[in-house]
Amino acid sequence: MLVKQQQTRHAGRKVAFTLTIMAGLIAQSYAQDTVPTVAPAQDDTAGMTVVKVSGYRNSLLSSAKDKKEAVGFQDSINAEDIGKFPDKNIAESLSRIPGVGVSRDITGEGSTIQIRGLGSSFTKILLNGAPVAVASSGPIDGANTNREVDLDLLPTDLFTKLTVSKSPTADMIEGGAAGVVNLRSARPFDKEGKYVTASITATKQQIADKTGGRGSIMASQTFGNWGILGGIALSRQQIHTTGWETVGYTNANLSAAQNTGPGRNSTGGGNWTIPATVPAGAGNGLVTGQVIDQAWLLANNPGLTIDQINKAIVPRLGRTMDYYGTKDKGSAIFSAEYRPSEALHFYLDTMYSKRDDNMTRMDYDWSVRNGGMIPLNMTVDKADCANGCTVTGGTFANTQNFFEHGYRRDKVDMLGINPGMEWKITPTLKLDAQVNYTKSKFSHEAPTVYLITAPNSGNTVTYSNKGGIPSIVSSTDLNNPASYVWNTGRVNIQNEFRDTKTKGFHSDLTWGDDKFNLKGGVAYDDISRTIRATDNSAGWQAAVCGNNPSVFLQGPNGAPNCDGASTPGASAAALYPGYGTGYTAGATTPLTYGGSLIPQSALASYIVPGPYGKVVVDWDRFAKDSNYQSYYNNAPASGSSSTGAAAGFIGEKSTGLYFEANGKTELAGFPTRYNAGVRYVRTKQSVGSLNSIADPRNASLTLNGSKYPNISQWVYQDTTYNNTLPSGTVAVSLRDNLVARAALSRSMTRADPNALRPGVSFSSVSADVGSIGNPALKPYLSDNIDLGLDWYTGREGYVSLTVFQKTVEGFTVNENITAPFSSLAAYGINYNTLTPNQQTAINSRGGPDAATVVLTRARNADGDLRIRGLEIGWVQPLDKILPIRGFGINETATFINQRASGEGASGFIALGVPKRTNNFSVYYENHGYMARLSHTFSTGSQTASANQNGITQAALFSNDYKQLDFSSSIDLSEVFDKDNWPTLSFDIVNLNNNSRSGYFQFANAPFTQYSPGRTYSLGLRAKF
């Protein structure tokens, strides 16, 4: 028997060791470099043949127990031990729950979650039972102008439990039509006595040039009836992500001479204009002055029809991207509990988190939008382009390339304080009360230096799109600093600042016992968010390259675009009356840039080799010599920032009253638990926007100049509305290990604050695409049905099947309005209120009297959106199946179908919702060894509505995504039977080296692709 026990134990060790080695070999085959592994020591001491349920398996066991005991549809993720969560990221942990999906930053890290087919803004996030708001703008390619909570700021090391409630009850805070997530931080009585846990981990992102790390320490002690706990977690991530971006697609805007037939420019778009005649220096052997009409285009693009030439789309800015730098994060918690008696409990939960991103973003672009390139030998993918088609290849003469050097400094912090009490006044009367307060600040510093190749220099681009990422090859040496000029280049200072606050209290009174009780309560929540933007691009631009280095005011009409070759009155018009911007006042020939802080003669010296094989700007030197900090400090208010978020304010004060009944009974002889109640909530909402108008004193000025900066003023609109939200849930124990559940409920989510905001804002530097607010939007109301059956198979094992339906009333749809630019005067927007770059773009489209803009406005849909789904959860230990104990599998899958009624038949849907997601894990844990291989998958989905870049039928879509992760650990205390020995861990994230990608309208029109590579972690954790 002893020999058999030893053999079993040795076999388990060998399996865990083999899994670790296999993962290392797989990573080596992908990465072609050696991954260090930690070999477990052999211990011949005899042991028991039972599986010790601890660590990851203990986390699964606790989650299964919570699920079984819950009345409603609830899932949880529990810490393996104090200060040890099974995942490194809260969003990643929650994604293991059926029906929960994760949205990732371009670095590959989970940032926000969505539940059951509705976006992240439909999920209410609570911190220790109270509302929380994080001020950050979220992923680099997002703006988080809605109600999303960036979970990246909250480290798992300091949490003990995450709970997702998908069927609401009356006592839950309203605001989550999809579900409510409660993040529970550690408290001293989670584990009585004295303990300390500490961890340190080295991390290496495969394509980054440096190694990062993270560490945490948590200490707690209870002293009889009171206890204190403190913890801190610190990390530095060394980030590098490569990418491909287009900022959309466009087609040629042909003139009447270039397209004499019907259907000219009928698909929309048209951000690229082919010149009427061949300009000087067009290159590629073209003859200057030759007329480019329909016959010319057909002759030089053989095999194509004029309709194909007209409607085929190319990237507006086909570009590669490098995003690299450091992300520093720090979080601390302090918790105190006082239990003077079994009936009375006081607690205080506090948390402070901070993140500081010091990054560089480099974009290397083919300049198509607002350009004048000439297509030659172009090919397309369809014979019939009636609804659009995609350019698959061609040569484009008279074109330009540029690169943008973007320094990025994002800072965000959050402070949360939650004191509360629980008082069992009598055996049948209980009072719960909590006060909550959170405060978060965010700043986004985003200067950009935009350098472009010389116009009329014969630059030609050869383009090939044969599937995957297109090839864009320029005839100009783009790594040669001498290739770049100021000309139509620019510099920008666009910054963003956010402040969010939540405060309130919640109080509940319960009478009765477990068999029957009545519960009522009151809640008050006051949540506010302010977004402010500043922009000093024009002033800095005038000093850097506009021959006017003393200018500090906001850019007025005609501020320079670093253009010494345009005509007075356009982009190089007088910045102020009597001052030159590359021209003297009234002169007709350009000046040299001798008065500029960065003259053209010195520009090449600021372009240096970058860390990843491409040129960059020597930012430190450039910032110093261009007096950047002064212009940053003096930047005036603006209507929007570089994230795309518009300046605005949202304040919501909600008062809620609820009443519910809970109890246990028998239904047809089966033990039954139930909950039924109703919540009434009144919301007072105030929404504001920052509108910019031209100073009237500028009206009398000549030379197309503006002496005075724009005037910014806040405009507010107030609304009050009430909602009644009933709910009912029943859980029937058909057998001891078989539970059936059913729930009916109504839930509510308030409308997107950015869509409510009154006023107009542009989301493009070209002032061709923007949004207009609709303060009359009503909240979303969802009627929910849930039916489920759970079979608990033993230990951590269970099989769960749930079907659900959500019928959402008031779902918003975006309508696009093409309006003359001149019509925006009613909203305080005219040519004088635009930034210099927007003015230049307006001029290229015929000037303010001729240019049009596409404005997107949200409104409540006439019909309903119905979301139906199936959730499957399966956790299965394999101890009774396999001869080696300790193995198990964990599978979750969600299938979702959407259908809209009424006008929805034309296609409004919840965006970013995959039809299928699943997470599968195989794990081994026994005798101190743990190994887990996890695979996540989601199908592609529509991520943005139609009319992208003004192309009527163009929407955005994501591609399928798969990610394979590996985790392993060796508990040396158990392996060597020693107290307080540490645990070693080795993890690989994104083992399959996948990329997140999407496309524009057509599958062969790639929109974005971000590749963060693999991340390796080697860690050490100890507890005392």
N, C-alpha and C positions, 0 to 999 in steps of 0.2 A: 504493500500500500504506500509506504514511504517513497519507494522508488518511483511508483506511478505519479505521486504528487510532485516529486522533483521533476519528472519528465514533462508533466503538464506545465509546470511553472517555466521551465526552460523553453518549452515550445512557444509559450506566450511571449517571452522576451525576444525570441528569435523573430517572431512575426512582426512585433513592433519595430525591432531593429531593422528588419528587412524593408518595412514600409518607409522608414526614414531614409535608408540608403537608396531605395527606388526613387523617392522624390528627388533626392540629390542628383541621381543619375539622369532623371528626366530633365531637371533644370540644367544640368551640364550639357545635355544634348541640344537644348534650346539655345543656351547662352555661350557655349563653347569656352566656359571657364569653370574652374573647380569650385564647388560649393562645400564649405566645411561642414561636416556632420559630427555629432557627438555620439560616440558609441557607449551603450550602457555596460556597466560592469557586471560580471557574472557573480551570482551569490548562490552558493550551494546549500544554504540553510533551507531546511524543509519548510514548506508553507501549506496553508489551507488550500483546498481546491475550489473554495467559493470565490465569487467575484466580489471584491470590495467596491461598493457603489460610492464613488467619491469623484471629485473633479468634474469633468465634463458630463459623465453619466449622472452624477448627483444633480447637476443643473437640469438635465432632462427629466429626472425623477421629480424634482420640485415643480417643474413646469406642468408635468402630467397631473400631479396632485392638485395644483391650483385650478387647472382646467376642469377636472372632475368635480370639484367642490363648488365651482361658480354656478350661479343660477343661469346667467346669460351666456352669450357667445363671447368668450373671453380667452385670451391666450397671454402667456407671460414668458419672459426669458429671465432666468435667475442666475445670479453669480455662482460660480463653482465654489468659491470661498470668499471670505471678506477681502475686498480689494482685488479680486481675480474674476474677470468676466471672460466668457468663452470666446469673445470676439474683441477685436481691437478698435472697433468703431460702433457707436450706437445704431447708426442706420443699417450697418451690415448685420448686426444682431437681430434687429426687427425684421429684416428681410427673410429670416428663417420662419416667420409666422405666415401661415396660409393667408392669402389675400393682401399681403403687404409687399409693395415694390419699392425699390430704392433708386433714387436719381443720383448720378455720379458727377463729380467735378471732372474737368479734363485731366486731372492728375490720377483718376481712377478711384479716388476715395469717395465713399458714400457721403451724401450731404443732406438730402431731404428724403422723405418717404411719402408714399401715397397708398391709400387703402381702398380696395374694392372698386377700382375703376374710376375713381375721382382724384383730381390733382392734389398736390401736397397742401394747398390752401384750404382744402375741405377736411383736413385732419387737425383736430385740436390737440396741442401739445401742452401737458401740464408738468410742472416741476414740483414734486412733493405735494401733488393734489391741487396746485394753484396755477393759473395761467402764466405763461412765460412768453416773452417776445425777444428775439435777437435782432439787433440792428443791422447786421451785415447784409451785403448784396448777394450773398450766396456764391455759386460757381462763377468762374471767370467769364463764361459765356451767358450769364444770366444777370438779372437785375433785382430779383426778389422784391418786386413792388407790391406783391399781394400779401398774404398772411403766412408765408412759409417760415419755418423755424430751421435755421442752419444747425444741424446736430453735430457738425464738425467741431463746434466750440466746446462740447461737453465730453470729457474723457470717460471711458467705461471704467477705468480704475477706481473711480469714486462712487460708483453706483452698485446697488445690490439687486435691483429688480426693475424690469421694464414690463408694463402691462398694457395690452391693447384690448379695448372694449369696442366690439363691432356692433353690438346691439345696445343702444343707449337706455339708461334708466332715468327716472325723473330727477334723481339727486345729482346727476352728472351735469357739469357746466356745459351750457349750450355752445354752439359755434362749430361743431364738427359733424357735418352731414355724413361723412364717410366713417368716422370713428374717433375715439378719444384715446390718447396715449399718455400714460402717467410714468414719469421717470422718477424712481425712488432712490435717493442718495443714502449713503450708509449712516447708521445711527449706532450709538454705543451699546444699546441693549439688543442689537442684532446678534451679538455674541458676548455674553456676560464674562466678566473678568478682565484680565489685562492681556493685550496682545499688540504686536507690531508686525506689519507686513511691509516689505520693500521689494522693489523690482528695478532692474536696469536692463535695457535692450539696445543693441546696436542695429541700425537699419541701413540698408543700402539699396537705393533704387538703381536698377541695372544701368540705365543710360545717364544717370547723374554722375558728376565728376568727383563728388565727395560723399562721405558717410555721415549719416545722421544718427539720432538716438532719442530715446525717451526713458524716463524713470519716474517712479512714484514711491511714496512712503505714506503709510497710514498707521496711526496709533490710537488706541482706545483703552479706556479703563472705566469699570463701574465700581462705585463705592457704596455698597448697600443699596440705597434707594435712589441714587443719582449716578450719572455717568457723563463723560465727555469724550468726544472723538474729534480728531483733526487729521486732515490728509492733504497732500499736495502732489500734483502730477505736472511734470515738465517734459517738453519734447522739442526737438529741432529736426525738422524734415528738410532734407536736401532734395529739391525738386527739379526735375527736367522732364518736360513733355514736348514731343514733337507733334506737329499737326499740319493739316491742310484745310484751308478755308476759302470761301468764295464771296461772302457777304451777298449771296444771292446770284442769280443769273439775269442776263438781259439779252435782247435781240437788237438788230439794227433798226434805227429810226429812219426809214428811207424817205426821201423827198418824192414829190409828185413826178419829177423827171426820172427818178431811179426806180419807180414802180408805177407804171402807167395803167396797170390793170386794177380790178376790184380787190378789196380785202387788204389794202395797204395799212400796216400797223394795227390790224384788227384784233390781235391777241393781247395788246397792251405792251407794257415794258418800254422799249425804245430809249434806253439810257446811253446808247452808242450811236453817234451820227457819222455817216460816211461823207467826207467832203464832196462838194459839188465839182471841184477840179483837183487835180493832183497838186499838192503844195510843194514848194521847194524843199529839197532834202528829204523827200518821202522814202527814198531808198529802194532797193530791190529792182533797180533798172527802170523805174517808172519815169515818164516824161512830165516835167513840170508844166502845169497849165492844161494838161489833157482833161477833157470833160469826162466826168464819171456819171454816166447815165445808165439806164436799164441795159442798153445794148453792151456797154462797156463791162458792166458787172457780169452779164451772162457770158461774154467772151472770155473773161478772166477767171471764171469759175465754171469750167465746162462740166456738163452733166447735171447742173442744177437748174431748177426753175427759179423765177424771181420770187415766187411764194416761199420756197425753201430758204433763199437768201434772206428774205424779209423776216421769217418767223423762227429760224433756228437760233437756239440760245447758246451763249458762251458765258463763262464766269465773269461777273462784274469786276472782281478782284481776285483772279486765281493766284493763290499765294501759299507758300509754305510758312510755317510758324515754329518758333522755338520759345518756350516759356520755362524760365529757370530761375533759381534763387533759393531762398530759405523761408521756411514757415516756422516761426517760434510760437509755441503755445504753453500757457501755464494756467493751472486751475488749483483752487484750494477750497476745502470745505471745513466748516466747524459745526459740530452738532452737540447739543446738550439735552439730556433728559433728566427729569425729576419725577420720581414715583413715590410720593409720601405715603400712599396706601395702595392697595390693590384696586381701589375704586377711582383713583385720581392719577392722571398722567399729564405732565407738562413737557413740551419739547420745543426746541429751537433748531431750525435747519438754516444754514447760511452757505452760500456758494459764491465764489468770485472766479471768473474765467477771463482770460485775455489771449488774444492772438495778434501777432505782428508778422505780416507777410512782406518780405523785402525781395521783390521779384523784378525780372526784366522780361519784357515781351518783345520779340523781334519778328516783324512781318516782312516777307520778301515778295513783292507784288508785281503782277502784270496789270497795268493801268488801262482798264477798258471803260468803266463808267465815265460818262461825260467826255469821252475821248473821241478822236477822229481817225481811227485806224482804217486801213483799206484791205478788204479780204481778197485773197488770191488762192485759187485751187482749193477752195473750201469743199469739204464733204460733210454730209449729214447722215443720220441714221434712218430716215424714213422718206419714202417717196411722196407720201401724203402728209404735208405739214399743216393741214387745216387747223388742227388743235395744238400746233407747236411741235417741234422736234429738237434734237440735240446736235450740235456741231461735233463731229468726230475727228476733224483734222483740218489743217489749212495753214497758209502763210499769211501773216498780217503785217503789212507794211505801215510806215508812218505811226509807229506805236511807241510807247514809253514804258519803262519799268521804274519802280521806286522801292525803297525800303523805309520802314518806320521803326525807329528805336523808341520803345516805350518803357520808361522807368515806372514801376508800380509799387506803391507803398500803401498797404491796407492795414488798418488797425481797428480792432473791435474788442470791446470788453463788455462784461455783464456782471451785475451784482444782484443777488437774490437773497431775501430775508423772509423766512416763514416761521413765525412763532404760532403755537397752537396748544390746545388742551383737549383732553378727553376725561369726562367726569361721569361716573356711574352714580347718580344721585341716590337712587334706590335700586333694588334688584330689578325693577322693571322700567326705570327711567334713566336715560343716558343723554348727556349733552356733549356735543362736539363743536369746537369753534377754532377758527384759524384766521389769522391776518396775513396778507401777502403783499410783497413789494419787490419789484424788479426794475432795474434800470440798465440800459445798454446804450453804448455810443459806438459810432463807426465813422471812420474817415477814409476816404479813397483819394489818393494823390496820384494823378495820372498825366504827367507831361508827355508829349510826343514830339519827336523830331522827324520830319518827313522830307526825305531827300529823293530827287527824281533825276532820271537821265535827261540829257539835253534834248529839246524838241528839234525836229528837222535835222536830225543827225544820222538819218539812214537806218535807225534801229528797226529791226524786223524780228518778230516772234514766230517761231514754228510751234504749232499746237497739235497735240495728238491725244485723243481720248478713246482708247481702245478697251476700256474697262478698268476699274480700279481708279487710282489717282492719275489724273492727266499729266502729260509731259508738256512743260512750257520751257522752251529754249530760246534765249535771246541772242541776237548777233552781237550785242554789246557785252564786254567783260564786266559782269556785275560785281566782281570782287575787286575791281580796280577803283580806288578812291577818286581818281580823276574822271570817272564816268559820270559823276553826280554833280548837279548844279542846284542853285536855289530855284531860279526860274519860277515854276508853279509849285514849288515845294512850300512847306509851311512848318510852323511850330505851334503847338497847342498847350495851354494850361487849362485843363478841365478837371475840377475836383468835386467831391461829393461828401456831405456830412449828414449823418443820421442820428436821431435821438429817439429812443423808445422808452416808455414807462408803463408799468402795470401796477395797480394798487387796488386793494379791495379786502373784503372779508367774507367768510362763509360760516354759517352756523346751522347746526342740525339738532333736532330734538327727537329722540326715539322712545316710544312707550311700548312695552310688551317684551316678549321673549322670542326664542327661535321659532316656536310654533306659530306665533302670530304677533306682529308688531306693526305699529303705525309710525310713520316717520315724516316729519315736515321740516322745512328749513327756508332760509332766506340767504341770498347772495347778492353782493354788489361788487361790480368790477369796473374799473376806469382804466382804459387802455388808450394810449396815444402814441403817434409816430409822426415825426417831422423829418422831411428830406429837404436839405438845402444844397444848392449847387453854386459854384463860383466858376467864372471863366475870365481869364485875362489874356486870352490868346492874341488878340489884336495888339495890345500894348507890348507884349513880349515880342511878337512878330515884327512890329515896327522897329524895335530896338535891335533885334538879332540880325535882320536882313533888310530892313526898310529904310536905312539911312536916317533914323530918327531915334537914337538910343535914350532920349530923355523922357519918352512917353510912358506914363504909368496908368492912364485911364483906360476904361473898357473900350474895346474896339468899336468905332463908329462906322458910319457908312463909308464904303470905299477903302477901308483899311487894307494894307497891302497883303498880297499872297506870296511874298518873296519873289515877286515877278518884276524883273527889270526890263521886260521885253513887250509888255502890253501897252495899250494906249491910255493916255490920261482920261479919267472919268470912268475907267473900269476898275480892275482889281488893283491897279497901282495909283488910283486917284488920291488926291490930297487927304492925309489923315486929319489934319487940322488946317484951316485956312492959313495960307502963308508958309506952310511947312511942306517939305518934299518927302516923298516915299519912294525914292528911286527916280523921281522927276522933280525938278523945281516947279514951283507953282506956275502953271500955265505953259510950261516948256513942252516941247514936242519930242525931245530926245532923252533917252534914259541916262541917268547919272551912274557913275561907278558906285560901288558899295563901300566906299572908303569911310563913310560915317556909320556904317553898321558895326555892331559889336562882333559879329562873325561874318566878315566880308567874304565874297566869293573866292578871293585870292587865297584865303586861309582855310576854306572849307575842307579841302582834301586832308589837311593835317589832323582833323578831328575824326576822320574815318580810319578805324584800326581793325586788325584781325580780331575776330570774336573767338569764344571758347569752343565753338562747334563748327569751325571751318568756314564761316561766313563773316563778312565785315559787319561791324557795329559802330556806334558812336561812342567815343570816349566821354561817357556821360559826366563824370566828375569834373573834368576839365571844361566841357561844354557848359555845364550848369554854372560853374564859377565865372567863366568869361562872359556869359550872357546875362549875368546878374539875375539868374532864375529865382533865387530865394526871395528877392524883393518883389518880383512880379507875383509870385505865389502868395506872399503875405498880403499884398494889396489887391488881390483879385476880387472884383465886385460880384454881386449876386447874378445868377443866370437861371434860365428856366429849366435847363436839363444838363446832365453830366455825361461823361464818357461811358458810363454803364448803360445808358439808355433810360435811366430812371428820371422822371420829371419831378421838379421841386413841388412839394405838396405837404399837406397836413391831414391826418385823420385822427379824430377823437371819438371814442365810443364809451358811453356810460350806460351800463346795463344793470337793471335791477330784476332779480329773479325770485320767484316764490314757487315752492313745489310741495307736493304731498304724495305719499306713496304707502302702499301696504305690502308687507312681506310675510311669508309664512310657509308652513309645511302642512300637508294634508295627504289624503289618499285619493287617487283618481282611478276608479274601476279596480281598486285593490292594489294599485301601484303607488309606492311612495313618491310624492310630488312636492316640489318647491316652486314658489311663484313670487313674482314681483309685478305690481301694477301701480301706475301713478300718472301724474300730469305735472308739467312744468309751465309756468307762465313767466314770460320775460318781456320787459319793456326796454327798448334801446333808444337812446338819444345820441344822434350821430351828427358830427360836424366835420365837413370836408372842405379843404381849402387848397388853392393853387396860387402859385406866384406868376403873375402876368407881367410882361415887360412891354412898356410903351415908350415911344420916342419922346425925348424932351421937346416940348413945343418951341423952345428958343432956337432949335436947329432949323426951323422952317424958313427963316429969313436968310440962311447962309447960302453961299454960292459955291461953285467948284465941287458940287456933289459931296460936300464935306459935312461933318457933324462935330461941332466943338464940344458938345455936352454928352455925357453918357446916358444910356437909357434909364428910364425910371421904372423901378420894380415895385409892385404893389400886390398885397395878398387879397384874394377874393374868397369868401366863405359861403357855404350853404348848409343850413341845418335841417335835419329830418328827424322825426320821431315815429316809431312804429312798434307794434306789439305782436307777439307770437305765442300761441298755445301749443305745447308739444306733449301729446300723450304717449305712453309706452306701456307695454305689458310683455312679460316673459314667463315661460313655464318650463321646468325641467322635470322629466318623468324618469324614474329609475325602473326600467323594464326588467332588469336583473341587477345584481350587485355591481357588475362590471359593464352594464349597458345603459347608457343615458340618452334619452331623446329630448330635444329642445325645440321650442318654437317661440318666436318673438314677433310682435307687431309694434311699430314705433313711427314717430315723425321726428325728424331732426332738421336743424337749420344751420346754414352758414351765411354769413353776411357777404355782400358783394365785394368785389375787388376794389380796394381803395383807389388804385390808379385809374380804374375805369370810371369811378365816381367823381374824380377830381374835375372841377369845372376848368375850362380853358383848353388851349391847344398847345401841343409840344411836338417838335420834330425828333424823329428817331434816326435821322440820317444827316450826315454832314452836307448833303446835297440839297437839303430842304425840299425833297421831292416826296417823302413819305413821312407821315406823322399820325398823331392820334388826337381825338377830341373827346373830352369827358362827357359823361351822362349822369349828373347827380340824381336823376329820377330812378336809377336802378333799384329794384326790389331785392330782398335777400332770397337765397335759394332755399326751397323747402323740399325735403325728401321724405316720401312715404316708403317705409322699409318692411320687408317680410323676410324672415330667416327661419329655416327649417334644418335641423341637424341631428345626426346620430353618431355617438361616440362609443367605441368598444375599447375598454381598457384591458390589455392582454397580460399585464403583469409587469412589475418593476416600472421602468420608464416607458414601457410600451403602450401604444394605443393606435387605433385607427379611427379617423374622424372624417365624416362626410357632411358637408354643409351646402345647401342651395340657398341663394338669396336673390332678392329683387329690390332695386331702388328705382323709384319713379320720381324724378327731379323736376319740380315745377319752378319756373323762373330762371332756368339755365340760360346763360347769356350767349349770344351769337354776335359776331363782328360783322358790321356792314361797312363797305368801303365807298367813300364818296370822292369822286374826282371833282375838284373845285378850282376855280381860278385863284391864283395866289392873292390877287387884289381883294377877294372876298373876305380874307382873314382880318381885314382892318376892323371888322365888327368885334373881333376878339383882342384888339390892341396890338395886332401883328402887322407890320408893314416892312418895307425894304430896310428902313433905318434901324429896325429892332433886331435884324439878323446878324449873325457872326460874319466875319469877312469871308470865310470859306463857303458859307451858305449863299452870300451875295454873289460870289463868283459863279457858283453853280446855277443860280437863278439867271444870271446874265447869259450863261451858255445855253439856256433853254429859251432865249428870246427876251429876257428882261422881265421885270415885275408885272408889266401889263399883259404879257403873253403867256408866261409860265403857268403851269397847273401843278397841283399837289394832290396826292391821294391820302385822304384822311380816314382813319379807322375809328369807328365808334361802336361801343358795346351797347346792346339793348337786350332786354328780356325776351326770350323766344316765345312765340305764340303757342307752340306745342310743348310737350313734355319729353324729357330724355329718360328712357327706360334702360337700366343696366341690369342684366341677369348674369349670374355667375355660379360656378361650382368650385368649392374649395375641398382639397383633399390633404389630409395630414396623416402621416404614418411614421411612427417611431417604433422600431422593432429590434430588441436585443436578440441576438442569435445564439445565445448560450445553449439552448435546447436543440439546436439544429447542427451546429458545427462542433467538432471534437475539441477545438481550442476555444476556451471561454474568454469573453471580453469583447467580442465583436458585436456590432449593431449597425443598423441603417436608419437614416432619417430622411424622409421624402415629404416635400410639400409641393402642391401644384394648384394653380388657379386658372380657371377658364372663364373668360368674360365675353359677353356679347352685348353690343349697344344697338339701340334702335330709337329713333326719334319720331314723334308724331307731329301732325300738322305740318308746318313749314320744315320740320326736321326731315321730312322725306327727301329734301334736297341736300341733306348731308351734315347737319350740325351734330357734333359728337364731343364727348369729353376727350381732350387732347392728351397725348402722351400715355395712353392706356394700352398696354400689350394685350392681345387676345389670349395669350398663354404665357405663364411664367411657371418655372419650377426650380426648386432647390433640392439637390440630392447630396447626401453625405454618407460615407461609410466610415465608421470609427472603430477603433480598438482601444480599450483601456482596462488594464489589469496589472497587478503587481508593481505599480508605480510607473508603468509605461503607458503613454497615450499617443495615438496617431489618428489624424482625421483628414480625409480628402473630401473637399466640398466642391460641387459643381452648380453654378447658377446659370439660368437661361431665361431670356425673355424675347418674345417675337418683336419684330419691328412694328411701329405704329405711327399714326399721323401726329406730328408734334406742333404744327401751326396751321392755321386756317388758310384758305385760298386767297388769291390776289396778292401774292408775295411780289415785291418789287414792281407792282403795277401790272403784272401778268395775270389776267383774270382767272385762269384755271390752275395757277401754280400754288401748290401747298408744299409744306415741308414734312419729311418722314424720317424716322430713325430706322436703322437696319437691325437685324437680329443681333443679340449680344450674348456671348458665353464667357464665363470666367471660371477658372479652376484654381482653388486655393488649397494649400497644404499646411497643417499645423501638427506639431509634435512636441512632446515634453517627456522628461524623465525626472521623477520624484526621487531624489537620492536618499531622502529619509526612509522611504519605504523599501527601495532597492537594497540598501545596506543596513536596514533596521536600526537607524540612528535618529536621535531626536534633533530637530531644528537644522537638518541639513537642507540645502537649497534645492530648487527645481530648475533644471535646464530646459530651455525651449528653443525650437528652430521652426520658423514659418516661412512660407513663400506665398506671396499674394500675386494673383494673375499669372499663375504658372504657365498657362497656355499663351501668354503674351498677346492678348487680344486688344483690339482698338475699338473705341466707341465712334460710330460714324452715322451719317445720315445723308439724304439726297433731296434734291430740289425738283419736284414735279415728276421727273422721270428717273427710273432706277439707275440709268447710266449717266446721270448728272450729279456727281458727288457734291454735297454741300459742305460737310465738315468731316474730318477724321482726326481723332486725338489718340496718341499712342504713348502711354506712360511707361511701358515696359514692365518688367517684373520687379518686385521688391522683396528683398531677403531680410530676415530678422533673426538675430541670435540673442537670447535673453537669459537672465538669471533672476530667480525670485526666491525670497526667503521669508519665513514667518517665525515669530518668537512668542 
